[in-house]
């Protein structure tokens, strides 16, 4: 049987005598570790090390060189060793586990030639370091608040990463955390689920947020997540070796020890340490992995690196043009009056016109879904946001073409239909108010978001139904065909309301999603805001009238004048107020009775009233 030895720091001799040695029931030789005269033991000796984080790396180096079977015991000042080797908190349990364990070969991670116990931190690592997230929610909230108030101090730096396969990439990041494994840490649950202490790989987590808002959102939600989820701004690299540079001297931490160097060279020495492993640290029996993995699609690239490097994080993320090429190509296509656009415009207009005449909501909804007008409007919003003249011109031409076609075909349709009656569906589009502007704004946000996020594109049909662009144009055309300016103007105002609200809200959404900086977008946003302000003027008056009518209805509905009950009241504000209602009475009413009821209503409203009454006699 191999000899057993106990290594310890000379300063811990009293603790070793009273706490450590009583845990052993085997012959063991205690020996203080002196760096100037390091201990030498025969190969395969069972060496138990009761040392702090400062001495642990040198003992691991000696164990690798001497072929010892090393057991690392939990020391009060060995937090990084505790995390890196998943040590038991209870000393006696740790000793018993190590005595019963068979040595297994595990990896040793080195940074610039120094043994890494737990992690290497470059820049800011926040909750992503092993053990960086407390189990106590009070501590989580305190740390989150501290991160939030200092978030504006974060400066992304340009870093170049080169892996063992000589594959390299450059990005801008605020921090990098490198670990050998994440077993026993919250990191292993979602971010690094497939890591082992003997897989021959190290793992780099690259923190590259685009904006202050993105970081604040992470800080706010992280304390409440029992399982840490991978942030959107995180890149992952799995490799045997990794070199990190940024063209100047970098400050970094190895297990909490601050150091400086022009580059970080991280190397994994595969299965070089014979470790007496307890149950707390599982070891994989699979072969050493040689396949590198990179998940860096979310990291800044190209123009975004130059925009972010050595600058404070913007409040809202800014995306580079190359990062949304597909979206921009789609918006350029949407700004073109293609044959498909023209065909759908004609069909949706005719369908909407028929639905309006028939007062059929399902037919009108079908026309809303069929209508292609939302596409050039969203393109117009992006053009205003990014001040793209070519996209702006194309969007306006396509939108103007669609507008003319809708008015022309709906006017033509009303000529060939021998009907000149304002149906309920037509009447519903003659008096827009601020509520319609609210619908347009929300629809504009949804439309822009659905275009910017592929996974939300399926909601575009719902947006089209909500905002209803073609039906008001069809009503406008009908009004022109009838030469009825009241009908034409009311419906045109509704369309202009929808147009202004969608463009303004979509432009704000594109700005919030980072498709343009505010300095570029402010001119276009100003134009859109002026358009919203202009159309809001008649909408305010319309909304005030609607509010007044609602107040009148509320004050009269269900009221009784003698034995007569007022119900099903409809009001139209004006001078005088027009009232349509039912008078429910136990007996027939005379003309004088109706005049008396009218006088009571006028007294209550303090307004002149034009009364249109339906008399209902109800007897018990």
C-alpha positions as a printed NumPy array, in Angstrom:
array([[  0.   ,   0.   ,   0.   ],
       [  1.272,   3.512,  -0.865],
       [  2.512,   5.792,   1.872],
       [  0.221,   8.599,   3.025],
       [  1.307,  12.158,   3.698],
       [ -0.411,  15.295,   4.953],
       [  0.74 ,  18.63 ,   3.57 ],
       [ -0.174,  21.864,   5.296],
       [  0.869,  25.448,   5.747],
       [  3.108,  25.951,   8.745],
       [  0.731,  28.663,   9.989],
       [ -2.033,  26.037,  10.225],
       [ -0.103,  23.639,  12.489],
       [ -2.473,  24.103,  15.426],
       [ -5.574,  23.455,  13.282],
       [ -3.883,  20.412,  11.766],
       [ -3.145,  18.986,  15.199],
       [ -6.607,  19.52 ,  16.646],
       [ -8.905,  19.292,  13.62 ],
       [ -7.284,  17.492,  10.695],
       [ -5.218,  14.654,  12.186],
       [ -8.095,  13.324,  14.338],
       [ -9.991,  12.66 ,  11.105],
       [ -7.388,  10.073,  10.006],
       [ -7.302,   6.531,  11.329],
       [ -4.295,   5.6  ,   9.198],
       [ -0.607,   6.169,   9.584],
       [  0.1  ,   9.511,   8.023],
       [  3.14 ,  11.756,   8.027],
       [  2.302,  15.467,   8.56 ],
       [  4.654,  17.787,   6.742],
       [  4.574,  21.553,   6.386],
       [  4.84 ,  22.816,   2.814],
       [  7.713,  25.218,   2.293],
       [  8.004,  26.683,  -1.196],
       [ 11.765,  27.164,  -0.88 ],
       [ 12.116,  23.438,  -0.053],
       [  9.119,  21.681,  -1.61 ],
       [  8.311,  18.199,  -0.424],
       [  9.266,  15.198,  -2.531],
       [  7.277,  11.983,  -2.299],
       [  7.473,   8.723,  -4.204],
       [  5.162,   8.358,  -7.229],
       [  1.614,   7.207,  -6.394],
       [  1.956,   8.424,  -2.795],
       [ -1.381,   9.431,  -1.318],
       [ -0.919,  13.091,  -0.46 ],
       [ -3.602,  14.973,   1.459],
       [ -3.258,  18.755,   1.103],
       [ -4.805,  21.005,   3.745],
       [ -3.763,  24.364,   2.256],
       [ -5.263,  27.676,   1.2  ],
       [ -5.719,  29.033,  -2.345],
       [ -2.287,  30.618,  -2.288],
       [ -0.414,  27.329,  -1.836],
       [ -2.757,  24.991,  -3.709],
       [ -1.438,  25.774,  -7.239],
       [  2.178,  24.975,  -6.334],
       [  1.133,  21.688,  -4.696],
       [ -0.875,  20.731,  -7.785],
       [  2.171,  21.446,  -9.958],
       [  4.306,  19.211,  -7.672],
       [  1.671,  16.466,  -7.761],
       [  1.595,  16.525, -11.58 ],
       [  5.393,  16.42 , -11.762],
       [  5.803,  13.741,  -9.066],
       [  2.869,  11.514, -10.022],
       [  1.267,  11.797,  -6.569],
       [ -2.296,  10.788,  -5.84 ],
       [ -3.522,  14.098,  -4.486],
       [ -6.511,  14.824,  -2.262],
       [ -7.378,  18.483,  -1.661],
       [ -9.063,  19.017,   1.703],
       [-11.423,  21.918,   2.512],
       [ -9.438,  24.77 ,   4.024],
       [-11.167,  27.896,   5.447],
       [ -9.208,  30.062,   2.976],
       [ -9.572,  27.845,  -0.075],
       [-12.77 ,  29.139,  -1.675],
       [-11.462,  28.849,  -5.24 ],
       [-10.149,  25.332,  -4.66 ],
       [-13.492,  24.457,  -3.082],
       [-15.319,  25.594,  -6.245],
       [-12.853,  24.185,  -8.724],
       [-12.726,  20.716,  -7.155],
       [-16.228,  20.629,  -5.611],
       [-14.849,  20.055,  -2.124],
       [-17.018,  18.932,   0.762],
       [-17.68 ,  21.606,   3.362],
       [-17.353,  19.073,   6.189],
       [-13.689,  18.243,   6.835],
       [-14.333,  14.759,   8.264],
       [-16.548,  13.759,   5.323],
       [-13.958,  15.079,   2.902],
       [-11.185,  13.049,   4.553],
       [-13.258,   9.86 ,   4.605],
       [-14.22 ,  10.362,   0.966],
       [-10.615,  10.893,  -0.081],
       [ -9.402,   7.843,   1.884],
       [-11.946,   5.613,   0.151],
       [-11.419,   7.105,  -3.302],
       [ -9.365,   5.731,  -6.124],
       [ -7.19 ,   8.193,  -8.02 ],
       [ -8.666,   9.413, -11.304],
       [ -6.919,  11.479, -13.911],
       [ -8.305,  15.014, -14.265],
       [ -7.366,  18.075, -16.292],
       [ -5.32 ,  21.013, -15.09 ],
       [ -6.06 ,  24.449, -16.544],
       [ -3.197,  26.947, -16.775],
       [ -3.225,  30.639, -17.567],
       [  0.118,  32.026, -18.683],
       [  1.723,  28.955, -17.111],
       [ -0.036,  29.299, -13.731],
       [ -2.418,  26.668, -12.398],
       [ -6.041,  27.839, -12.312],
       [ -8.112,  26.465,  -9.435],
       [-11.497,  27.836, -10.411],
       [-11.68 ,  30.655, -12.952],
       [ -9.904,  33.366, -14.887],
       [-11.675,  36.715, -15.093],
       [-10.914,  39.393, -17.666],
       [-12.984,  42.565, -17.232],
       [-16.374,  42.112, -15.553],
       [-17.884,  38.675, -14.968],
       [-20.933,  39.506, -12.81 ],
       [-22.932,  36.366, -11.891],
       [-21.171,  34.138, -14.425],
       [-18.186,  33.156, -12.303],
       [-18.483,  29.799, -10.53 ],
       [-19.992,  30.629,  -7.172],
       [-20.775,  34.129,  -8.386],
       [-24.489,  33.752,  -7.689],
       [-25.507,  33.56 ,  -4.054],
       [-28.206,  31.181,  -2.898],
       [-29.646,  33.908,  -0.666],
       [-32.075,  36.154,  -2.498],
       [-31.205,  39.138,  -0.269],
       [-27.58 ,  38.92 ,  -1.386],
       [-28.696,  38.51 ,  -4.994],
       [-30.78 ,  41.685,  -4.818],
       [-27.942,  43.636,  -3.194],
       [-25.502,  42.525,  -5.883],
       [-28.019,  43.241,  -8.645],
       [-28.614,  46.766,  -7.346],
       [-24.863,  47.425,  -7.136],
       [-24.489,  46.247, -10.732],
       [-27.351,  48.474, -11.904],
       [-26.   ,  51.69 , -10.366],
       [-22.551,  51.058, -11.882],
       [-23.722,  49.827, -15.293],
       [-22.88 ,  53.134, -16.95 ],
       [-19.195,  52.598, -16.075],
       [-18.911,  49.558, -18.337],
       [-16.535,  50.034, -21.267],
       [-16.515,  47.293, -23.915],
       [-13.025,  46.4  , -25.145],
       [-11.907,  44.895, -28.419],
       [-10.613,  41.333, -27.932],
       [ -9.204,  38.779, -30.353],
       [ -9.656,  35.102, -29.497],
       [ -7.546,  32.325, -31.048],
       [ -8.425,  28.706, -30.301],
       [ -6.293,  25.537, -30.358],
       [ -7.251,  24.948, -34.008],
       [ -5.889,  28.401, -34.952],
       [ -9.429,  29.618, -35.492],
       [ -9.735,  33.26 , -34.482],
       [-12.402,  35.915, -34.194],
       [-12.646,  39.459, -32.863],
       [-15.422,  41.056, -30.888],
       [-16.156,  43.786, -28.354],
       [-16.904,  42.598, -24.827],
       [-17.027,  43.908, -21.268],
       [-15.693,  40.718, -19.763],
       [-14.517,  37.132, -20.266],
       [-14.815,  34.289, -17.765],
       [-12.797,  31.1  , -18.389],
       [-13.364,  27.898, -16.412],
       [-12.176,  24.314, -16.749],
       [-15.617,  22.984, -15.857],
       [-18.866,  24.147, -14.23 ],
       [-19.831,  21.068, -12.218],
       [-21.52 ,  21.942,  -8.939],
       [-22.18 ,  25.503, -10.095],
       [-25.352,  27.204, -11.308],
       [-23.482,  27.69 , -14.578],
       [-23.739,  23.984, -15.319],
       [-27.53 ,  23.909, -15.336],
       [-28.186,  25.97 , -18.451],
       [-25.123,  27.786, -19.714],
       [-22.483,  25.012, -19.521],
       [-24.397,  21.771, -19.043],
       [-21.863,  19.532, -20.798],
       [-18.623,  20.069, -18.912],
       [-16.332,  17.685, -17.044],
       [-13.09 ,  18.055, -15.139],
       [-11.419,  15.56 , -17.473],
       [-12.909,  16.389, -20.904],
       [ -9.682,  18.023, -22.09 ],
       [-11.373,  21.36 , -22.707],
       [-11.704,  24.778, -21.144],
       [-14.767,  26.984, -21.516],
       [-14.817,  30.732, -22.175],
       [-17.923,  32.839, -21.571],
       [-17.78 ,  36.179, -23.388],
       [-20.031,  38.959, -22.092],
       [-20.939,  41.368, -24.887],
       [-24.092,  43.385, -24.083],
       [-25.138,  45.949, -26.685],
       [-26.839,  48.417, -24.364],
       [-27.428,  49.567, -20.818],
       [-31.05 ,  48.439, -21.03 ],
       [-29.975,  44.901, -21.908],
       [-27.717,  44.739, -18.859],
       [-30.302,  46.271, -16.526],
       [-32.877,  43.741, -17.716],
       [-30.426,  40.933, -16.905],
       [-29.596,  42.345, -13.466],
       [-33.275,  42.74 , -12.577],
       [-34.343,  39.244, -13.635],
       [-31.234,  37.301, -12.565],
       [-31.875,  37.469,  -8.78 ],
       [-35.256,  35.815,  -9.237],
       [-34.053,  32.964, -11.458],
       [-33.355,  29.857,  -9.429],
       [-31.899,  28.39 , -12.613],
       [-29.538,  30.737, -14.404],
       [-30.481,  31.058, -18.075],
       [-28.072,  31.945, -20.842],
       [-28.23 ,  35.7  , -21.462],
       [-28.779,  36.89 , -25.027],
       [-25.476,  38.777, -24.937],
       [-23.315,  35.775, -24.007],
       [-20.91 ,  33.965, -26.345],
       [-19.428,  30.545, -25.562],
       [-16.19 ,  28.923, -26.699],
       [-15.124,  25.36 , -25.875],
       [-11.515,  24.568, -26.793],
       [ -8.335,  22.889, -25.547],
       [ -6.347,  26.124, -25.647],
       [ -7.288,  29.783, -26.015],
       [ -5.254,  32.938, -26.541],
       [ -6.806,  36.35 , -25.803],
       [ -5.273,  39.661, -26.901],
       [ -6.393,  43.255, -27.395],
       [ -3.198,  45.031, -28.413],
       [ -2.304,  46.383, -24.983],
       [ -1.561,  45.289, -21.438],
       [ -4.626,  43.679, -19.87 ],
       [ -5.554,  43.431, -16.216],
       [ -7.094,  40.11 , -15.195],
       [ -7.707,  37.852, -12.187],
       [ -6.626,  34.252, -11.665],
       [ -8.657,  32.904,  -8.731],
       [ -8.985,  36.417,  -7.329],
       [ -5.29 ,  37.317,  -7.741],
       [ -4.9  ,  40.403,  -9.919],
       [ -2.241,  40.263, -12.654],
       [ -1.293,  42.041, -15.865],
       [ -0.079,  40.744, -19.227],
       [ -0.2  ,  41.596, -22.931],
       [ -1.951,  38.336, -23.695],
       [ -3.704,  35.495, -21.913],
       [ -2.653,  32.006, -22.932],
       [ -5.   ,  29.383, -21.492],
       [ -4.064,  25.737, -21.902],
       [ -5.706,  22.539, -20.711],
       [ -3.263,  19.853, -19.588],
       [ -5.454,  16.816, -20.254],
       [ -5.733,  14.235, -17.463],
       [ -2.361,  15.13 , -15.982],
       [ -3.335,  15.141, -12.286],
       [ -4.129,  12.007, -10.291],
       [ -6.894,  13.243,  -8.032],
       [ -8.475,  11.328,  -5.171],
       [-12.031,  12.163,  -6.17 ],
       [-15.017,  11.974,  -3.843],
       [-18.688,  11.706,  -4.776],
       [-19.073,  15.485,  -4.98 ],
       [-17.001,  15.67 ,  -8.18 ],
       [-18.201,  13.337, -10.958],
       [-15.581,  12.284, -13.487],
       [-16.443,  11.268, -17.034],
       [-15.324,   7.898, -18.354],
       [-15.6  ,   8.998, -21.981],
       [-12.66 ,   9.704, -24.245],
       [-11.007,  13.111, -24.28 ],
       [-12.95 ,  15.514, -26.511],
       [-11.124,  17.141, -29.392],
       [-14.052,  18.928, -31.028],
       [-14.149,  22.662, -30.508],
       [-17.455,  24.468, -30.128],
       [-18.223,  28.127, -30.707],
       [-21.525,  29.889, -30.051],
       [-20.658,  33.418, -31.029],
       [-23.504,  34.398, -33.379],
       [-24.82 ,  36.894, -30.837],
       [-21.502,  38.684, -30.353],
       [-20.774,  42.066, -31.978],
       [-18.994,  41.772, -35.33 ],
       [-17.813,  44.056, -38.124],
       [-18.975,  47.648, -37.763],
       [-20.515,  46.936, -34.365],
       [-17.054,  46.297, -32.855],
       [-15.773,  49.713, -33.891],
       [-18.98 ,  51.354, -32.677],
       [-18.721,  49.754, -29.216],
       [-15.011,  49.445, -28.412],
       [-13.72 ,  51.726, -25.625],
       [-17.053,  53.6  , -25.471],
       [-19.713,  53.639, -22.801],
       [-22.616,  51.322, -23.494],
       [-25.482,  53.156, -25.204],
       [-28.854,  53.262, -23.496],
       [-30.355,  51.37 , -26.447],
       [-28.451,  48.853, -28.559],
       [-27.284,  49.906, -32.024],
       [-27.07 ,  47.247, -34.689],
       [-24.688,  47.448, -37.645],
       [-26.114,  47.285, -41.173],
       [-24.53 ,  43.907, -41.856],
       [-26.33 ,  42.463, -38.838],
       [-29.771,  42.95 , -40.382],
       [-29.107,  42.457, -44.083],
       [-32.01 ,  40.045, -44.482],
       [-34.458,  42.469, -42.873],
       [-33.234,  45.394, -44.944],
       [-33.482,  43.347, -48.124],
       [-37.065,  42.431, -47.227],
       [-37.96 ,  46.061, -46.557],
       [-36.47 ,  47.115, -49.917],
       [-38.589,  44.505, -51.653],
       [-41.658,  45.665, -49.723],
       [-41.025,  49.22 , -50.932],
       [-41.433,  48.139, -54.559],
       [-44.777,  48.276, -56.394],
       [-44.445,  44.738, -57.707],
       [-47.13 ,  42.99 , -59.799],
       [-48.074,  40.971, -56.705],
       [-48.558,  44.192, -54.707],
       [-50.742,  45.75 , -57.414],
       [-52.845,  42.61 , -57.816],
       [-53.44 ,  42.221, -54.067],
       [-54.228,  45.918, -53.789],
       [-56.985,  45.665, -56.413],
       [-58.448,  42.463, -54.972],
       [-58.406,  43.647, -51.357],
       [-60.034,  46.972, -52.326],
       [-62.84 ,  45.302, -54.267],
       [-63.361,  42.764, -51.506],
       [-63.479,  45.511, -48.862],
       [-65.958,  47.553, -50.948],
       [-68.321,  44.61 , -51.303],
       [-68.026,  43.831, -47.6  ],
       [-68.819,  47.445, -46.712],
       [-71.922,  47.492, -48.916],
       [-73.027,  44.132, -47.529],
       [-72.086,  45.222, -43.99 ],
       [-70.281,  41.885, -43.651],
       [-67.511,  41.875, -41.026],
       [-65.997,  38.516, -42.178],
       [-65.612,  39.797, -45.749],
       [-63.99 ,  43.007, -44.529],
       [-61.611,  41.034, -42.308],
       [-60.632,  38.966, -45.35 ],
       [-59.816,  42.188, -47.19 ],
       [-57.699,  43.366, -44.24 ],
       [-55.617,  40.186, -44.329],
       [-55.283,  40.325, -48.118],
       [-54.214,  43.976, -48.21 ],
       [-50.451,  44.545, -48.808],
       [-50.309,  48.165, -47.574],
       [-48.648,  47.362, -44.237],
       [-45.415,  46.339, -45.997],
       [-44.5  ,  49.718, -47.599],
       [-45.602,  51.558, -44.446],
       [-43.137,  49.574, -42.317],
       [-40.464,  50.219, -44.968],
       [-41.306,  53.935, -44.74 ],
       [-40.803,  53.805, -40.97 ],
       [-37.371,  52.225, -41.375],
       [-36.46 ,  54.778, -44.046],
       [-37.317,  57.625, -41.652],
       [-35.406,  55.944, -38.819],
       [-32.214,  55.408, -40.816],
       [-32.621,  58.444, -43.093],
       [-32.37 ,  56.195, -46.164],
       [-33.387,  58.352, -49.138],
       [-33.705,  55.492, -51.626],
       [-35.887,  53.427, -49.295],
       [-37.961,  56.522, -48.441],
       [-38.594,  57.328, -52.107],
       [-39.515,  53.761, -52.974],
       [-41.855,  53.425, -49.98 ],
       [-43.673,  56.687, -50.754],
       [-44.105,  55.762, -54.425],
       [-45.48 ,  52.336, -53.567],
       [-47.737,  53.748, -50.877],
       [-48.995,  56.463, -53.23 ],
       [-49.666,  53.887, -55.947],
       [-51.646,  51.746, -53.528],
       [-53.61 ,  54.773, -52.314],
       [-54.578,  55.858, -55.844],
       [-55.551,  52.308, -56.826],
       [-57.704,  51.85 , -53.732],
       [-59.544,  55.138, -54.279],
       [-59.956,  54.504, -57.994],
       [-61.313,  50.967, -57.799],
       [-63.599,  51.638, -54.82 ],
       [-65.039,  54.708, -56.612],
       [-65.539,  52.652, -59.759],
       [-67.259,  49.904, -57.747],
       [-69.735,  52.356, -56.205],
       [-70.712,  53.585, -59.686],
       [-71.799,  50.135, -60.806],
       [-73.659,  49.33 , -57.575],
       [-77.181,  50.816, -57.466],
       [-76.927,  51.523, -53.739],
       [-76.276,  54.751, -51.903],
       [-76.82 ,  53.838, -48.306],
       [-74.521,  54.27 , -45.327],
       [-74.343,  50.784, -43.85 ],
       [-73.216,  50.181, -40.239],
       [-69.75 ,  49.129, -41.448],
       [-69.395,  52.333, -43.454],
       [-70.694,  54.471, -40.586],
       [-68.173,  52.871, -38.209],
       [-65.334,  54.435, -40.234],
       [-66.589,  58.006, -40.439],
       [-65.743,  59.339, -36.984],
       [-62.175,  58.399, -35.952],
       [-60.911,  59.521, -32.559],
       [-57.912,  59.119, -30.268],
       [-58.797,  55.494, -29.619],
       [-58.153,  54.754, -33.304],
       [-54.785,  56.463, -33.   ],
       [-54.   ,  54.224, -30.027],
       [-54.832,  51.146, -32.103],
       [-52.563,  52.432, -34.894],
       [-49.656,  53.045, -32.502],
       [-49.861,  49.582, -30.954],
       [-50.212,  48.013, -34.398],
       [-47.161,  49.936, -35.607],
       [-45.097,  48.604, -32.709],
       [-46.307,  45.058, -33.384],
       [-45.713,  45.364, -37.128],
       [-42.147,  46.639, -36.744],
       [-41.333,  44.017, -34.133],
       [-42.797,  41.229, -36.265],
       [-40.613,  42.315, -39.203],
       [-37.499,  42.596, -37.027],
       [-37.965,  39.259, -35.25 ],
       [-38.513,  36.214, -37.42 ],
       [-40.152,  34.275, -34.606],
       [-42.857,  36.961, -34.346],
       [-43.627,  37.203, -38.077],
       [-46.644,  34.91 , -37.729],
       [-48.434,  37.752, -35.912],
       [-48.537,  40.02 , -38.998],
       [-52.005,  38.825, -39.973],
       [-53.335,  39.875, -36.585],
       [-51.703,  43.278, -36.967],
       [-53.359,  43.714, -40.367],
       [-56.776,  42.933, -38.893],
       [-56.26 ,  45.267, -35.938],
       [-55.269,  48.339, -37.92 ],
       [-57.529,  47.914, -41.04 ],
       [-55.845,  50.04 , -43.722],
       [-57.83 ,  49.215, -46.865],
       [-61.444,  49.493, -45.545],
       [-61.135,  53.238, -44.719],
       [-59.626,  53.825, -48.165],
       [-62.511,  51.951, -49.727],
       [-65.004,  54.094, -47.773],
       [-63.144,  57.202, -48.957],
       [-63.493,  56.009, -52.547],
       [-67.186,  55.318, -51.98 ],
       [-67.63 ,  58.834, -50.599],
       [-65.91 ,  60.31 , -53.646],
       [-68.101,  58.191, -55.922],
       [-71.186,  59.503, -54.136],
       [-69.746,  63.033, -54.134],
       [-70.332,  62.964, -50.363],
       [-67.467,  64.907, -48.784],
       [-68.544,  64.041, -45.228],
       [-68.137,  60.322, -45.925],
       [-64.914,  60.801, -47.881],
       [-63.266,  63.072, -45.294],
       [-64.204,  60.984, -42.251],
       [-62.805,  57.766, -43.754],
       [-59.705,  59.517, -45.139],
       [-58.994,  60.926, -41.679],
       [-59.152,  57.388, -40.283],
       [-56.652,  56.186, -42.899],
       [-54.311,  59.108, -42.22 ],
       [-54.604,  58.387, -38.503],
       [-53.599,  54.788, -39.07 ],
       [-50.778,  55.795, -41.387],
       [-49.276,  58.412, -39.053],
       [-49.646,  56.247, -35.956],
       [-48.088,  53.169, -37.569],
       [-45.139,  55.067, -39.073],
       [-44.339,  56.889, -35.831],
       [-44.665,  53.818, -33.597],
       [-42.748,  51.581, -36.019],
       [-39.933,  54.138, -36.239],
       [-39.715,  54.305, -32.431],
       [-39.659,  50.498, -32.309],
       [-36.837,  50.247, -34.847],
       [-34.919,  52.82 , -32.803],
       [-35.49 ,  50.823, -29.609],
       [-34.357,  47.618, -31.328],
       [-31.096,  49.29 , -32.295],
       [-31.462,  49.717, -36.04 ],
       [-30.287,  53.333, -35.887],
       [-28.748,  55.702, -33.317],
       [-30.94 ,  58.527, -32.08 ],
       [-28.682,  61.116, -33.728],
       [-29.588,  59.63 , -37.11 ],
       [-33.229,  58.896, -36.371],
       [-34.26 ,  62.167, -34.709],
       [-35.056,  64.   , -37.96 ],
       [-37.317,  61.24 , -39.269],
       [-38.945,  60.833, -35.86 ],
       [-39.621,  64.561, -35.806],
       [-41.421,  64.369, -39.153],
       [-43.504,  61.397, -37.991],
       [-44.321,  63.152, -34.714],
       [-45.517,  66.264, -36.548],
       [-47.781,  64.094, -38.716],
       [-49.251,  62.464, -35.601],
       [-49.771,  65.887, -34.001],
       [-51.563,  67.225, -37.081],
       [-54.007,  64.311, -37.375],
       [-54.535,  64.37 , -33.625],
       [-56.198,  67.789, -33.74 ],
       [-59.513,  66.609, -35.255],
       [-59.191,  63.352, -33.321],
       [-59.156,  65.235, -30.026],
       [-62.406,  67.006, -30.884],
       [-63.919,  63.734, -32.031],
       [-62.83 ,  62.034, -28.821],
       [-64.274,  64.872, -26.752],
       [-67.572,  64.49 , -28.587],
       [-67.476,  60.728, -28.017],
       [-66.802,  61.279, -24.324],
       [-69.681,  63.73 , -24.106],
       [-72.026,  61.29 , -25.818],
       [-70.939,  58.529, -23.421],
       [-71.597,  60.834, -20.466],
       [-75.07 ,  61.637, -21.75 ],
       [-75.909,  57.973, -22.291],
       [-74.612,  57.031, -18.831],
       [-76.579,  59.786, -17.116],
       [-79.875,  58.835, -18.808],
       [-79.736,  55.068, -19.248],
       [-82.224,  53.353, -16.946],
       [-83.552,  56.624, -15.516],
       [-87.259,  56.936, -14.754],
       [-89.535,  59.887, -15.452],
       [-92.641,  59.066, -13.492],
       [-93.707,  55.606, -14.625],
       [-91.645,  55.836, -17.827],
       [-88.196,  54.191, -18.041],
       [-85.525,  55.381, -20.499],
       [-83.422,  52.673, -22.126],
       [-81.348,  51.812, -25.221],
       [-80.206,  55.411, -25.474],
       [-78.098,  56.633, -28.36 ],
       [-76.747,  60.173, -28.351],
       [-75.154,  62.405, -30.955],
       [-73.504,  65.47 , -29.496],
       [-74.344,  68.762, -31.115],
       [-76.574,  71.75 , -30.651],
       [-79.149,  70.516, -30.035],
       [-78.215,  67.041, -28.777],
       [-79.825,  64.296, -30.84 ],
       [-81.237,  61.475, -28.708],
       [-82.665,  58.168, -29.867],
       [-84.212,  56.044, -27.126],
       [-86.942,  53.735, -25.996],
       [-89.662,  54.883, -23.589],
       [-91.006,  51.927, -21.624],
       [-94.382,  52.723, -20.043],
       [-97.256,  50.727, -18.519],
       [-99.71 ,  52.643, -20.714],
       [-99.801,  54.557, -23.971],
       [-98.152,  57.988, -23.984],
       [-99.673,  61.108, -25.411],
       [-97.841,  63.893, -27.223],
       [-97.917,  66.003, -24.079],
       [-96.39 ,  63.15 , -22.082],
       [-93.491,  62.955, -24.535],
       [-93.003,  66.719, -24.385],
       [-92.909,  66.515, -20.597],
       [-90.274,  63.783, -20.72 ],
       [-88.267,  65.874, -23.2  ],
       [-88.403,  68.845, -20.828],
       [-87.125,  66.69 , -17.936],
       [-84.236,  65.425, -20.076],
       [-83.317,  68.963, -21.178],
       [-83.403,  70.12 , -17.572],
       [-81.122,  67.267, -16.498],
       [-78.663,  67.766, -19.374],
       [-78.99 ,  71.562, -19.408],
       [-78.987,  71.282, -23.188],
       [-81.556,  71.55 , -25.969],
       [-82.55 ,  68.088, -27.185],
       [-83.985,  66.67 , -30.393],
       [-85.822,  63.536, -29.311],
       [-86.49 ,  60.433, -31.371],
       [-88.459,  58.035, -29.215],
       [-89.819,  54.529, -29.573],
       [-92.699,  53.908, -27.195],
       [-93.025,  50.464, -25.669],
       [-96.058,  49.632, -23.569],
       [-95.291,  47.053, -20.944],
       [-97.974,  45.747, -18.576],
       [-97.532,  43.277, -15.771]])
